[in-house]
Amino acid sequence: MLGSTHGTLTTNSRHARVAACGRPPGPAVHVHGRSAAVEDVDVSGRPLHSTVPDLDRFFRPESVAVVGASDTEGRPNSGITRQLIAWAERVGARLHPVHPSRPAVFGLPCVPSVADLPEPVDLAVLLVRDPLPLVEELASAKVKFAVAFASGFAETGPDGAAAQARLAAAVRRGGLRLLGPNTNLNAFEEFREDLEGPAIALITQSGHQGRPVFTLQELGIRLSHWAPTGNEADLETADFISYFASRPEVGAIAMYVEGLKDGRSFLLAADRAARAKVPVVAVKVGRTETGARTAASHTGKLTGSDTVVDAAMRQFGVIRVDGLDELQDTAALLARARPPRAEGVVVYSISGGTGAHFSDLATAAGLPLPTLSPEKQAELHQWIPGDLSVANPVDNGGHPVGDWRGRKIIDAILADPSVGALICPITGPFPPMSDKLAQDLVDAAEHTDKLVCVVWGSPVGTEPAYRTTLLGSSRVATFRTFANCITAVRAYLDHHRFTASYRSPFDDAPRTPSPSVRKAQALLRPGERLSEHAAKQLLRAYGIRVPREQLVTSAAAAVRAAGLVGYPVVMKASAPQLAHKTELGLVRLGLTSASQVRDTYRDLTDIARYEGVELDGVLVCQMVERGVEMVVGVTHDSLFGPTVTVGLGGVLVEVLRDTAVRVPPFGEDQARAMLTELRGRALLDGVRGMPPADVDALVEVVLRVQRMALELGDDLAELDVNPLMVLPRGQGAVALDALAVCR
């Protein structure tokens, strides 16, 4: 595994790291107990900066109370008490057992109640079935933190959720902070003190799922903290992200998340980590309906739409992986590797087949494998036979590995300024070649600031070249599979690229409403769906272009309107309940004469009468033909609130489902990034003779829709602009149809 490449961070080095971000990580509000109020809010009243709870006294308390302590052999509380006593000794805390009928526990004096504690206590561990009655006592005793192991709360259903709500309310009233309920002892594990370098801080909602990361210590990877958040009645994942991102010893945060308690809090915490350039790697379950249902039953929290969760994580630089093996390997690499000097990756092997196989997988995953320059290839051919390819991947043919040439080849590759990482897949032990190759890689890694990775493919894993040489190195990243290596290196490059240009969207979020909001609010109809005409007026209030159109209630008025709008025209039936007019035959295109307009008016009203639809009129609209049909919309997510979607529009939106999502606030860079995620992005660049579309105008519409979502908040339940016709470059974009639903 990868060892330290820049030593242990000190407090001063953390300040240097923050300075490198270009700005401090927001107005950090350090408080004991509950987070202080934050006055900086956006137009919807939501906070724009996270607070950092002062968890120092949780992880390193001076005094601890164990309520329900026991030393009766065979009792669960006895084993827990014994472990807590050992933990308290390691962290230098004084421990006080609390039990109503025991004078002593494991030789330590025992007091009958919290009120009888001999000193103020930083942390109370509650080994009781129902922690609620104790909360008031803890608050009176000025206890700062409590841990509740008890289960039977939100994870069990409505009754348990109600009990958890009562517990959370009591904690808020008391002013202390609570971990749990339904948590475990992971926070009190024994961490190795002999390991150096930046550490991984671990957050899990299921303790067993953190075991693979915890055992990285046996491979020389340092861990500093473990936060088992449980049901998160009070302290939540976001609190620990914010705290860990501020710790100088933390090089990366690894998480196993089943459900997020609050989407906004999570994004603010992720923003704080991104500002501090601390990578966050997460396994988030709930990609499937089954996974989401299982996670909810386990933690009692909403999992949220996985599409939105995925987009929100990507938006704020959280690296999402699928497996626990990927979590441990990616977090280990990101915690300890220096920032890349270049993005180029070179694959180096003793087998042409191995190099070709790995290169195919790496290229498909998006790793940049540049072709080495002719000069560099000529240099490598000093030691590698001329009939072998050294363009990248580099195939040495095997024999040069066994002598002095092996190290020369590695050093020459690492000296290339276009190379930021060297990856050497060793598919199986082949002594003495593999032993010599492993040692050369370790020695070269000690003399370079570039990333050196090895994939040791042997299924045995007991070979000295692996166990001693590679794992004994503090500078080589060692993986067991091609896939995990590629995932980790891609995340490494992505993270540093992301943080190098990161600007917090919360810094530029609107604080005051725009002049458009009053006009828009006057158009809303609480609890109703707006007609197309009314929805377009809503868009117009926010400066989004719509076609020339008039709403008419007679055939004669339709003819007059067509003359004013200009032929050819489009005619549509208009009513709030008409979400899909085309399917009912209530849209007619390309009308070029007064007679066609008259006849169409009668046809549309007849169809509406037959379908039982009460119209508010017929729209006579300007016809806009040439452009790319897109969709831009707003929906509300149960976790994150308003979200903005952009994608291919027209009928394709339901067929292809080619869309990208962001959670406001976001800036122009993210609006443009949404477009790059679309499979049909090439349509905007012009295909089959079509001119390039006005992407700038499309981005402007996305940003205006975002502003609408932020300012109207819950009043606007849904907005669907489809199609938004994006005209050729320089001509703008026009909302041809719109649907809006009010709360």
C-alpha positions in Angstrom: 0.0 0.0 0.0 1.0 3.6 -0.5 3.0 5.1 2.3 3.6 8.7 3.3 4.8 11.0 0.7 4.7 14.3 2.5 5.0 13.5 6.2 2.6 14.2 9.0 0.7 17.5 8.6 1.1 20.0 11.3 -1.2 22.8 12.3 0.9 25.2 10.3 0.9 23.0 7.2 -2.9 22.9 7.4 -2.9 26.7 7.2 -0.7 26.4 4.1 -3.1 23.9 2.6 -6.1 26.2 3.2 -4.1 29.1 1.7 -3.5 27.0 -1.4 -7.3 26.9 -2.0 -7.3 30.6 -2.6 -9.7 31.4 0.2 -10.4 30.3 3.8 -12.9 27.5 4.2 -15.9 29.7 4.9 -16.8 31.3 8.3 -15.9 28.3 10.5 -18.0 28.6 13.6 -16.3 26.4 16.3 -18.7 25.8 19.2 -19.0 23.5 22.1 -22.2 21.5 22.0 -24.7 22.6 19.4 -23.6 24.6 16.3 -23.9 28.3 16.5 -26.4 30.1 14.3 -25.3 31.1 10.9 -26.5 34.4 9.6 -25.3 34.1 6.0 -28.2 32.6 4.1 -29.4 32.5 0.5 -32.7 33.9 -0.9 -34.6 30.8 0.4 -33.3 31.3 3.9 -31.0 28.3 3.8 -27.4 28.6 5.3 -24.5 29.1 3.0 -21.8 27.9 5.2 -21.4 24.8 7.5 -20.4 25.0 11.1 -17.8 22.8 12.6 -18.8 21.1 15.8 -16.0 21.0 18.3 -15.7 17.2 18.6 -12.3 17.2 20.2 -13.8 16.4 23.6 -15.7 13.6 22.0 -12.7 11.8 20.5 -10.2 12.9 23.3 -12.3 13.5 26.4 -10.7 14.3 29.8 -13.5 12.5 31.7 -16.0 9.8 30.7 -19.0 8.4 32.5 -20.3 4.9 31.7 -24.0 4.8 32.6 -25.1 1.2 33.2 -21.5 -0.1 33.7 -21.2 -3.7 34.7 -18.5 -6.2 35.6 -20.7 -9.3 35.8 -19.1 -12.0 33.6 -21.2 -13.0 30.5 -23.2 -9.7 30.4 -22.9 -7.6 27.2 -22.5 -4.4 29.3 -19.5 -6.0 31.1 -17.6 -6.5 27.8 -18.4 -3.0 26.7 -17.4 -1.5 30.0 -14.0 -3.4 29.9 -13.4 -2.0 26.4 -14.2 1.5 27.4 -11.9 1.4 30.4 -9.1 0.3 28.1 -9.9 3.1 25.6 -10.0 5.7 28.4 -6.6 4.7 29.5 -5.2 5.0 26.0 -6.6 8.5 25.5 -5.8 9.7 29.0 -9.4 10.1 30.2 -10.7 9.5 33.8 -13.5 7.0 33.7 -16.5 7.0 36.2 -18.8 4.0 36.2 -22.4 4.8 37.0 -24.8 2.1 38.4 -27.5 2.5 41.0 -26.6 -0.7 43.0 -22.8 -1.3 42.6 -20.1 0.3 44.8 -17.4 -0.5 42.2 -17.0 -1.8 38.7 -13.7 -3.5 37.7 -12.2 -2.0 40.8 -13.2 1.6 39.9 -15.5 3.5 42.3 -19.1 3.6 41.0 -21.6 6.3 41.6 -25.4 5.7 41.7 -26.5 8.4 39.2 -25.3 11.0 36.8 -26.0 13.7 39.4 -23.5 12.0 41.7 -20.5 12.2 39.3 -17.5 13.7 41.1 -16.6 16.1 38.3 -18.0 17.5 35.0 -17.9 14.9 32.3 -17.1 15.4 28.6 -18.6 12.2 27.4 -21.3 9.9 28.7 -21.7 6.4 27.3 -25.3 5.1 27.8 -25.6 1.4 28.3 -29.3 1.5 28.8 -32.3 0.3 26.9 -34.0 3.7 26.8 -31.7 6.7 26.9 -34.5 9.3 26.8 -35.0 9.6 30.6 -31.3 10.2 31.1 -31.0 13.2 28.7 -32.4 15.7 31.2 -30.0 14.5 33.9 -27.0 14.7 31.4 -28.0 18.2 30.5 -28.2 19.3 34.2 -24.8 17.8 34.8 -23.4 19.9 31.8 -22.3 16.8 29.9 -21.1 17.8 26.5 -21.5 14.5 24.5 -23.4 11.3 24.9 -23.4 8.0 23.0 -26.6 5.8 22.8 -26.1 2.2 21.7 -29.8 1.3 22.1 -31.7 0.1 19.1 -35.5 0.1 18.5 -35.8 3.6 17.1 -36.3 4.9 13.5 -34.9 1.7 12.0 -38.0 -0.2 13.3 -40.8 1.8 11.8 -43.2 4.6 12.7 -43.3 4.0 16.4 -39.6 3.8 16.6 -39.3 7.0 14.5 -41.6 8.8 16.9 -39.4 7.7 19.9 -36.3 8.9 18.0 -38.0 12.3 17.4 -38.7 12.6 21.1 -35.1 11.7 21.9 -33.7 14.3 19.4 -36.0 17.0 20.8 -34.8 16.3 24.3 -31.2 16.5 23.2 -31.8 19.8 21.5 -33.4 21.2 24.6 -30.6 20.0 26.8 -27.8 21.5 24.7 -25.6 18.4 24.5 -24.7 16.4 21.4 -25.7 12.8 20.9 -24.1 10.0 18.8 -26.7 7.4 17.9 -29.0 5.8 18.8 -28.4 2.4 17.2 -24.6 2.9 17.1 -21.7 0.8 18.4 -18.2 0.8 19.8 -16.3 1.7 16.7 -15.4 5.2 17.9 -13.5 3.5 20.8 -11.4 1.1 18.8 -7.7 0.9 19.3 -5.8 2.8 16.6 -2.2 2.1 15.9 0.1 4.9 17.1 3.2 3.8 15.3 2.1 4.7 11.8 3.0 8.0 10.2 1.7 10.2 7.5 -1.7 11.6 6.7 -4.5 9.5 8.0 -7.9 8.3 6.9 -10.9 9.3 9.0 -13.8 6.9 8.7 -17.5 7.5 8.9 -19.9 4.6 8.8 -23.6 4.0 9.3 -23.1 0.3 9.6 -20.1 -0.6 11.8 -19.2 -3.9 10.1 -18.9 -2.1 6.7 -16.0 -0.1 8.0 -13.9 -3.1 9.0 -12.0 -3.4 5.6 -10.9 0.3 6.0 -10.0 -0.2 9.6 -7.8 -3.2 8.8 -5.7 -1.0 6.4 -3.6 -0.3 9.5 -2.2 -3.8 9.2 -0.9 -2.8 5.8 0.7 0.4 7.2 -2.1 2.8 6.4 -2.8 5.2 9.3 -6.4 5.7 10.6 -7.1 8.6 13.0 -10.9 8.5 13.7 -13.9 6.3 13.3 -17.4 7.8 13.6 -20.2 5.2 13.6 -23.2 7.5 13.2 -26.0 5.1 13.6 -29.5 6.6 13.3 -28.2 10.2 13.5 -30.8 11.5 15.8 -28.5 14.4 16.4 -24.8 14.2 15.2 -24.8 13.3 11.5 -22.5 12.4 8.7 -22.2 16.0 7.7 -20.9 17.0 11.2 -18.1 14.5 11.0 -17.1 15.5 7.5 -16.8 19.2 8.5 -14.8 18.2 11.6 -12.5 15.8 9.9 -11.8 18.3 7.0 -10.5 20.7 9.6 -8.2 18.2 11.3 -4.5 18.6 10.3 -3.8 14.9 10.5 -6.6 13.8 8.1 -5.5 13.2 4.5 -8.8 11.7 3.3 -12.3 10.9 4.6 -13.8 7.5 3.8 -17.5 6.9 4.3 -20.1 4.1 4.1 -23.5 5.9 3.9 -26.9 4.3 3.9 -29.0 7.4 4.1 -28.4 11.1 4.4 -30.2 13.0 7.2 -30.2 16.3 5.5 -29.1 17.0 2.0 -28.2 20.7 2.5 -26.0 19.9 5.5 -24.2 17.2 3.5 -23.5 19.6 0.7 -22.2 22.3 3.0 -19.9 19.8 4.7 -18.7 18.5 1.3 -18.1 22.1 0.3 -15.9 22.6 3.4 -13.9 19.5 2.5 -13.5 20.7 -1.1 -12.3 24.1 0.1 -9.7 22.5 2.3 -8.8 20.1 -0.5 -9.5 17.0 1.7 -10.8 14.2 -0.5 -14.0 12.5 0.5 -14.6 8.9 -0.8 -18.0 7.4 -0.3 -19.9 4.1 -0.7 -23.5 5.2 -0.8 -26.1 2.4 -1.0 -29.5 2.8 -2.6 -28.6 2.7 -6.3 -31.5 0.2 -6.8 -35.0 0.1 -5.4 -34.1 -2.9 -3.3 -30.9 -1.3 -1.9 -32.8 1.9 -1.1 -35.6 -0.1 0.7 -33.0 -2.1 2.7 -31.1 1.0 3.7 -34.2 2.7 4.9 -35.2 -0.2 7.1 -31.7 -0.3 8.6 -31.3 3.4 9.4 -34.8 4.9 9.2 -33.7 7.8 6.9 -34.6 8.8 3.5 -32.1 7.6 0.9 -33.3 10.2 -1.7 -33.3 9.8 -5.4 -30.0 8.1 -6.3 -29.7 10.1 -9.5 -29.8 13.3 -7.5 -27.5 12.0 -4.8 -24.9 10.9 -7.4 -25.1 14.3 -9.1 -24.8 16.2 -5.8 -21.7 14.2 -4.8 -20.1 14.8 -8.2 -21.0 18.5 -8.0 -19.1 18.9 -4.7 -16.2 16.6 -5.5 -17.2 13.6 -3.4 -15.8 10.5 -5.0 -18.4 7.8 -5.1 -17.2 4.2 -5.4 -19.2 1.0 -5.3 -17.3 -1.6 -3.3 -15.6 -1.6 0.1 -12.5 -2.8 -1.6 -12.6 0.3 -3.8 -13.3 2.5 -0.8 -10.2 1.3 1.1 -7.8 1.4 -1.9 -9.1 4.8 -3.2 -9.1 6.4 0.2 -5.6 5.1 0.9 -4.2 6.5 -2.3 -5.9 9.9 -2.0 -4.8 10.3 1.7 -1.2 9.8 1.1 -0.1 10.6 -2.5 1.3 14.0 -3.4 -0.6 16.1 -6.0 0.3 15.0 -9.5 3.0 16.8 -11.4 1.4 15.9 -14.7 -1.7 13.9 -15.7 -0.1 11.4 -18.0 -0.1 7.8 -17.0 2.4 5.2 -18.3 1.8 1.5 -18.1 5.0 -0.5 -17.7 5.2 -4.3 -17.7 7.4 -7.3 -18.4 4.7 -8.7 -20.7 3.2 -7.2 -23.8 -0.1 -8.9 -23.2 -0.3 -7.6 -19.6 0.5 -4.1 -20.8 -2.1 -4.2 -23.6 -4.8 -5.6 -21.3 -4.3 -3.0 -18.6 -4.0 -0.2 -21.1 -7.3 -1.1 -22.7 -9.1 -1.0 -19.3 -7.4 2.2 -18.3 -8.2 4.0 -21.5 -11.8 2.9 -21.4 -12.0 4.2 -17.8 -10.7 7.6 -19.0 -7.1 7.5 -17.7 -4.9 9.6 -20.0 -2.2 7.4 -21.5 -0.1 9.8 -23.7 2.2 8.5 -26.4 5.8 9.0 -25.3 7.9 11.3 -27.4 10.2 9.9 -30.1 13.1 11.1 -28.0 11.9 9.2 -24.9 11.2 6.1 -26.9 14.8 6.2 -28.4 16.1 6.6 -24.8 14.2 3.5 -23.7 15.4 1.5 -26.6 18.9 1.8 -25.2 17.9 -0.9 -22.7 14.8 -2.5 -24.4 15.0 -4.5 -27.6 14.1 -2.4 -30.6 11.3 -4.7 -31.8 9.3 -4.0 -28.6 6.8 -1.2 -28.3 7.8 1.5 -25.8 5.2 4.2 -26.9 2.9 3.5 -23.9 2.4 0.9 -22.7 6.1 0.1 -22.3 7.0 -3.5 -22.8 10.5 -4.4 -21.7 10.3 -8.0 -22.9 11.3 -9.5 -19.5 15.0 -9.8 -19.6 16.0 -6.2 -18.8 14.2 -6.5 -15.5 16.8 -9.0 -14.2 19.8 -6.7 -14.3 20.9 -3.0 -14.0 18.7 -2.0 -17.0 15.5 -2.4 -15.0 16.1 0.6 -12.8 17.3 2.7 -15.7 14.0 2.1 -17.6 11.9 3.1 -14.6 13.9 6.2 -13.9 13.7 7.3 -17.5 9.9 7.0 -17.6 9.5 8.9 -14.4 11.8 11.7 -15.6 9.5 12.4 -18.5 7.7 15.8 -17.7 4.4 14.5 -19.3 4.3 11.6 -16.9 2.5 12.0 -13.6 2.1 8.3 -12.7 3.7 5.0 -13.5 1.6 1.8 -13.1 3.3 -1.6 -13.2 0.9 -4.5 -13.4 2.6 -7.8 -12.2 0.1 -10.5 -12.9 1.9 -13.2 -10.9 5.1 -13.9 -9.1 7.9 -15.0 -11.4 11.1 -15.0 -9.3 13.6 -13.7 -9.7 12.2 -11.2 -12.3 9.2 -10.1 -10.2 11.3 -9.8 -7.0 13.9 -7.6 -8.8 11.2 -5.6 -10.5 9.4 -4.9 -7.2 12.6 -3.8 -5.5 13.5 -1.5 -8.4 10.0 0.1 -8.3 10.3 0.7 -4.5 13.8 2.2 -4.8 12.8 4.4 -7.7 9.7 5.6 -5.8 12.0 6.8 -2.9 13.7 9.2 -5.3 10.7 10.7 -7.2 7.7 12.9 -6.3 5.6 11.1 -8.9 3.1 8.4 -8.2 4.3 4.8 -8.5 1.6 2.1 -8.5 1.9 -1.7 -8.6 -0.8 -4.2 -9.2 0.2 -7.5 -7.5 -2.1 -10.0 -9.2 -1.1 -13.2 -7.4 -4.1 -14.8 -5.6 -1.8 -16.1 -2.9 -0.4 -12.8 -1.5 2.2 -14.4 0.7 5.2 -13.8 -1.5 8.0 -11.8 0.0 8.1 -9.4 -2.9 4.5 -8.5 -2.0 4.4 -8.8 1.8 7.8 -7.4 2.5 9.0 -5.4 -0.4 5.9 -3.7 -1.7 3.8 -3.4 1.5 7.0 -2.4 3.3 7.3 0.7 1.1 6.0 4.0 2.3 6.0 5.3 -1.3 4.5 2.7 -3.5 0.7 2.2 -3.9 0.1 -1.5 -4.1 -3.2 -2.9 -5.4 -4.5 -6.4 -5.9 -6.7 -5.9 -8.9 -6.6 -3.9 -12.2 -10.0 -2.4 -11.5 -9.2 -1.0 -8.1 -6.0 0.5 -9.3 -7.7 2.2 -12.2 -10.5 3.4 -10.0 -8.1 4.9 -7.5 -5.8 6.6 -10.0 -8.7 8.1 -11.9 -10.1 9.4 -8.6 -6.7 10.8 -7.7 -6.4 12.7 -10.9 -10.0 13.8 -10.8 -9.8 15.1 -7.2 -6.7 17.2 -7.8 -8.1 18.6 -11.0 -11.4 19.4 -9.3 -9.8 21.1 -6.2 -7.3 23.1 -8.3 -10.1 25.1 -9.9 -12.8 24.7 -7.2 -14.8 27.8 -6.3 -17.5 27.3 -3.8 -21.0 27.8 -5.4 -22.2 29.0 -2.0 -19.9 32.1 -2.3 -21.8 33.4 -5.3 -25.3 32.2 -4.2 -27.9 35.0 -4.3 -28.5 36.6 -0.9 -31.3 38.9 -2.0 -34.3 38.3 -4.2 -34.3 39.5 -7.8 -36.9 41.9 -9.1 -38.4 39.0 -11.0 -39.7 37.2 -7.9 -42.6 39.6 -7.2 -43.8 39.2 -10.8 -43.5 35.5 -10.6 -45.2 35.1 -7.3 -48.2 37.0 -8.6 -48.6 34.4 -11.3 -48.6 31.3 -9.0 -51.8 29.6 -8.1 -51.3 27.5 -4.9 -52.1 23.9 -5.3 -52.8 24.2 -9.0 -51.1 23.5 -12.3 -50.7 26.5 -14.6 -51.8 26.5 -18.2 -49.1 26.7 -20.8 -49.8 30.3 -21.3 -49.5 31.1 -17.6 -46.3 29.0 -17.3 -44.7 30.9 -20.1 -45.6 34.2 -18.4 -43.7 32.8 -15.4 -40.7 32.2 -17.6 -41.0 35.6 -19.1 -40.9 37.1 -15.6 -37.4 35.6 -15.3 -36.2 36.9 -18.7 -36.5 33.5 -20.5 -37.6 34.0 -24.1 -40.9 32.6 -25.3 -42.5 32.8 -28.8 -44.8 35.5 -29.8 -48.3 34.3 -29.0 -51.8 35.3 -28.1 -54.5 33.4 -26.1 -57.8 33.6 -28.0 -61.4 32.5 -27.4 -62.9 32.7 -30.9 -62.0 31.7 -34.5 -62.1 35.3 -35.6 -59.7 36.3 -32.8 -57.5 33.4 -33.8 -57.2 34.8 -37.4 -56.4 38.3 -36.1 -53.8 36.8 -33.7 -52.1 34.9 -36.5 -51.8 38.0 -38.5 -50.1 39.8 -35.6 -47.8 36.8 -34.7 -46.9 36.2 -38.3 -47.4 33.1 -40.5 -46.7 30.2 -40.2 -48.2 29.7 -36.8 -48.7 26.9 -34.3 -52.1 26.5 -32.5 -52.5 24.7 -29.2 -55.4 24.1 -26.9 -54.8 25.8 -23.5 -56.0 24.5 -20.1 -54.2 23.9 -16.8 -55.0 20.1 -16.9 -53.5 19.6 -20.3 -50.0 18.2 -19.6 -49.7 16.2 -22.9 -51.6 18.0 -25.6 -50.0 16.3 -28.6 -51.3 12.8 -27.7 -54.9 14.2 -27.8 -54.4 15.9 -31.1 -54.6 19.4 -29.5 -51.5 20.8 -31.2 -51.3 21.8 -34.9 -48.1 23.0 -36.6 -47.3 25.0 -39.7 -50.6 26.8 -40.4 -50.1 29.3 -43.2 -53.6 30.8 -44.0 -56.6 32.4 -42.3 -58.8 29.5 -43.4 -56.5 26.9 -41.8 -56.4 28.9 -38.6 -60.3 29.2 -38.5 -60.7 25.5 -39.2 -58.1 24.5 -36.7 -59.7 26.6 -34.0 -62.9 24.7 -34.5 -61.2 21.3 -34.5 -59.3 22.0 -31.3 -62.3 23.2 -29.4 -64.4 20.2 -30.7 -61.7 17.7 -29.6 -61.4 19.4 -26.2 -65.2 19.2 -25.8 -65.2 15.5 -26.7 -62.4 14.8 -24.2 -64.2 16.7 -21.5 -61.5 19.4 -21.2 -62.6 22.9 -20.3 -60.3 25.2 -22.2 -59.2 28.7 -21.1 -58.6 29.4 -24.8 -56.4 28.5 -27.8 -52.9 29.7 -28.2 -51.8 31.1 -31.5 -48.0 30.9 -31.4 -45.0 31.9 -33.5 -43.6 28.8 -35.2 -39.9 28.2 -34.4 -38.4 25.4 -36.5 -34.7 25.4 -36.7 -32.8 24.3 -33.6 -32.0 21.6 -31.1 -34.9 20.6 -28.8 -33.8 20.5 -25.1 -35.6 20.3 -21.8 -34.9 22.3 -18.7 -36.8 21.6 -15.5 -37.2 21.9 -11.7 -38.2 19.2 -9.4 -38.1 18.8 -5.6 -36.0 16.1 -4.0 -36.9 14.8 -0.6 -33.3 15.4 0.6 -31.9 18.3 -1.3 -34.9 20.4 -2.1 -35.1 22.0 -5.6 -33.0 20.4 -8.3 -32.4 21.5 -11.9 -32.4 19.1 -14.8 -31.3 19.7 -18.4 -31.4 17.2 -21.2 -32.5 16.3 -24.7 -36.1 17.5 -25.1 -39.2 16.9 -27.2 -40.3 13.3 -27.3 -36.7 12.1 -26.7 -36.8 13.1 -23.1 -39.0 10.2 -22.2 -37.5 7.8 -24.7 -33.7 8.4 -24.1 -33.8 9.9 -20.6 -30.6 11.7 -21.4 -30.5 14.2 -18.7 -28.1 15.8 -16.1 -29.0 17.1 -12.7 -27.6 19.7 -10.3 -28.6 20.9 -6.9 -28.7 24.7 -6.5 -26.7 26.8 -6.0 -24.3 26.3 -8.9 -22.4 28.5 -11.3 -21.9 28.7 -15.0 -19.1 26.1 -14.8 -21.5 23.5 -13.5 -24.2 24.5 -15.9 -21.7 23.8 -18.8 -20.6 20.6 -17.1 -24.2 19.3 -17.1 -24.1 19.6 -20.9 -20.9 17.6 -21.2 -22.6 14.7 -19.3 -25.3 14.3 -21.9 -24.9 11.4 -24.3 -26.4 13.6 -27.0 -24.1 16.5 -26.4 -22.8 16.3 -30.0 -26.2 17.6 -31.2 -25.4 21.0 -29.8 -22.2 21.1 -31.7 -24.0 20.5 -35.0 -24.4 17.2 -36.8 -25.5 16.2 -40.3 -25.2 19.7 -41.7 -26.9 21.4 -38.7 -25.2 24.5 -37.5 -23.8 24.6 -33.9 -26.4 25.6 -31.4 -26.3 28.6 -29.1 -24.9 26.8 -26.1 -24.3 30.1 -24.3 -28.0 30.9 -24.5 -28.9 27.4 -23.2 -26.5 27.9 -20.2 -28.2 31.2 -19.5 -31.6 29.6 -19.4 -30.4 26.9 -17.0 -29.0 29.6 -14.7 -32.3 31.6 -14.9 -34.3 28.5 -14.1 -32.0 27.8 -11.2 -32.7 31.4 -9.9 -36.4 30.7 -10.2 -36.1 27.5 -8.2 -34.1 29.2 -5.4 -36.4 32.2 -5.2 -39.8 30.5 -5.5 -38.7 27.6 -3.3 -41.5 25.3 -2.2 -44.1 27.5 -3.9 -42.9 26.0 -7.3 -43.4 22.2 -7.0 -42.4 21.4 -10.6 -41.3 23.2 -13.8 -40.9 21.6 -17.2 -39.7 23.6 -20.1 -40.0 21.2 -23.0 -39.1 21.8 -25.7 -36.6 24.6 -25.2 -35.6 25.3 -28.8 -31.9 26.2 -28.8 -31.3 28.1 -32.0 -28.1 28.4 -34.1 -25.2 30.1 -32.4 -25.8 33.7 -31.6 -29.6 33.5 -32.0 -30.6 32.5 -28.5 -33.1 29.9 -27.1 -36.9 29.9 -27.1 -39.2 28.1 -24.6 -41.8 26.6 -26.9 -43.8 24.9 -24.2 -43.9 24.9 -20.4 -45.6 23.2 -17.5 -45.6 24.5 -14.0 -47.2 23.0 -10.8 -47.6 25.1 -7.7 -47.8 23.9 -4.1 
